[in-house]
Amino acid sequence: MLKILERRARRIAAGSGAAAVVVLGSPLLAAAAPAQVTAPVQPYATVTSLSGLNERQYPSTDSSVVNILEYQDQVGLRCKVRAQTIAGNDVWYLLRDTQAWISAGYVVRTGTVPYCKDIQVNRLTHTPQATDAMG
């Protein structure tokens, strides 16, 4: 919950050009001058769903929700897979900074996202153990 409130405060500060102050209960948690908002390193996704987007443990709506992204949140993408079709799209993205998945049906992607199978093969073939095993 705190993470969501902090994001909202940053957005308010960035949008209004004024300082943002977040107060929860009695203590003052943050007071900041407007920060420059920068997009994450590519590839990244921007949430287009007005109601937000669930981050899931696996690429399926049957999987547990681990976090909720808000409208226009931007998150880094590590790789993609084809799985359950959501809103006419069967692509799911693995997030870069956490082990969570989002449906491509509710985001706009910026940059090129490799398939996860290509990343896994690359990681395995460049380890010292793999080099020794291949001779």
C-alpha positions in Angstrom: 0.0 0.0 0.0 2.8 2.4 0.9 4.4 1.7 -2.5 1.2 2.7 -4.3 0.9 5.9 -2.2 4.5 6.9 -2.9 3.9 6.4 -6.7 0.8 8.6 -6.6 2.7 11.3 -4.7 5.5 11.3 -7.3 2.9 11.5 -10.1 1.2 14.5 -8.4 4.5 16.2 -7.9 5.6 15.6 -11.5 2.3 16.7 -13.0 1.8 19.9 -11.0 5.4 21.1 -10.8 5.0 21.6 -7.1 6.5 19.8 -4.1 4.7 16.7 -2.9 4.1 15.8 0.8 2.9 12.4 1.8 1.5 12.0 5.3 0.2 8.7 6.6 -1.1 8.9 10.1 1.0 11.3 12.1 4.6 11.0 10.8 5.8 12.9 7.8 7.1 10.3 5.4 8.4 12.3 2.4 8.7 15.8 1.2 10.4 16.3 -2.2 10.8 18.7 -5.0 9.5 17.5 -8.3 11.7 14.8 -9.7 12.3 14.3 -13.4 10.3 11.3 -14.5 12.3 9.1 -16.8 11.3 6.0 -18.6 12.9 2.7 -17.6 15.6 1.2 -19.8 14.2 -0.5 -22.9 12.4 -2.8 -23.2 9.6 -1.6 -21.0 5.8 -1.6 -20.8 3.3 1.1 -20.0 0.0 0.0 -18.4 -3.0 1.0 -20.6 -5.8 -0.4 -18.4 -7.6 2.3 -16.5 -8.3 -0.2 -13.7 -4.7 -1.2 -13.4 -3.0 -4.5 -14.1 -2.2 -7.6 -11.9 1.3 -8.8 -11.7 1.1 -12.6 -11.4 3.4 -15.4 -10.2 3.0 -17.3 -13.5 1.7 -16.3 -17.0 -2.0 -17.2 -16.3 -5.0 -15.7 -14.6 -5.2 -18.8 -12.5 -1.9 -17.8 -10.9 -1.6 -15.7 -7.7 -1.5 -11.9 -7.9 1.8 -10.6 -6.4 1.3 -6.9 -7.0 -0.9 -4.5 -8.8 0.3 -1.9 -11.3 -1.6 1.3 -11.8 -2.7 3.0 -15.1 0.4 4.4 -16.9 2.9 2.7 -14.6 6.0 1.7 -16.5 7.9 -1.5 -15.8 11.0 -3.1 -17.3 10.6 -6.3 -19.3 13.0 -9.2 -19.3 11.5 -11.6 -21.8 8.1 -13.0 -23.1 6.3 -16.2 -23.6 3.1 -17.3 -25.3 0.5 -18.5 -22.8 -3.1 -17.8 -21.9 -4.9 -15.4 -24.3 -6.0 -12.2 -22.6 -7.9 -9.4 -24.4 -7.0 -11.2 -27.7 -3.3 -11.4 -26.9 -1.4 -14.5 -25.9 1.9 -12.8 -25.0 3.0 -12.5 -21.3 6.0 -10.6 -20.2 8.4 -11.5 -17.3 9.3 -8.4 -15.5 12.9 -7.4 -15.3 13.2 -6.5 -11.6 11.0 -9.1 -10.0 9.8 -12.7 -10.7 6.3 -11.6 -11.9 4.3 -11.8 -15.1 2.0 -9.3 -16.9 -0.4 -9.8 -19.8 0.6 -8.0 -23.0 -3.1 -7.3 -23.6 -3.1 -4.4 -21.2 0.2 -2.7 -21.9 2.0 -0.8 -24.7 5.5 -2.1 -25.2 8.5 0.0 -26.0 11.6 -1.8 -27.3 12.2 -5.3 -28.4 11.5 -8.2 -26.0 13.3 -11.5 -26.6 11.5 -14.9 -26.0 12.4 -16.4 -22.6 13.6 -19.6 -24.2 16.3 -17.6 -26.0 17.5 -16.0 -22.8 17.6 -19.3 -20.9 19.6 -21.0 -23.6 22.0 -18.1 -23.8 22.5 -18.1 -20.0 23.2 -21.8 -19.9 25.6 -21.9 -22.8 27.9 -19.2 -21.4 28.5 -20.7 -17.9 31.9 -22.2 -17.0 30.1 -25.5 -16.2 28.5 -25.6 -19.7 31.8 -24.8 -21.4 33.5 -27.7 -19.5 30.7 -30.1 -20.3 30.8 -29.2 -24.0 34.6 -29.8 -24.2 
